């Protein structure tokens, strides 16, 4: 079990993660709630995420960013020294008109790539322009490399397929393994 709490003047986010178990997510942004539930479920992680907006400043930017930061830090803590995990994971998920590919390296080196075209709109209170920022914040705080490529017509399907693919890639990377490295160390 790993936990992380992030409290700023704008938000308070509490994350508890475990390997397996029930998932409970509560944020003031319905689509963010749905996507974090999806990510954790497909990653095979249990726990809870509770986010509160303490001061309304914008279109959800701080809530989305702080949820990603707290999730990343809790995931980093859950991995500990990263010994005994497979390290690499990848997945391709089709969802109706959309398809998403995600690949991760949990070896401790931060990098992120998001390749998709999204309209300048929001779904369920989630500005789609924040999706790359969510991935960047998650990768940075989890000390991970994350690549996501998504194509399709329906932006809801693209984003949801991307979260499912990322979750499955994380599930594979977190599975038991030897964290292969020719250097003898993961970083």
Buried (B, 14 or more C-beta within 10 A) or exposed (E): EBBBEBEEEBBBBBBBBBBEBEBBBEBBBEBBBBBBBBBBBBBBBBBBBBBBBEEEEEBBBBBBBBBBBBBBBBBBBBBEEBEBBBBBBBBBBEBEEBBBBBBBBBBBEBEBBBEBEBEEEBBEBBBBBBBBBBBBBBBBBBBBBBBBBBBBEBBBBBBBBBBBBBBBBBBBBBBEBEBEEEEEEBE
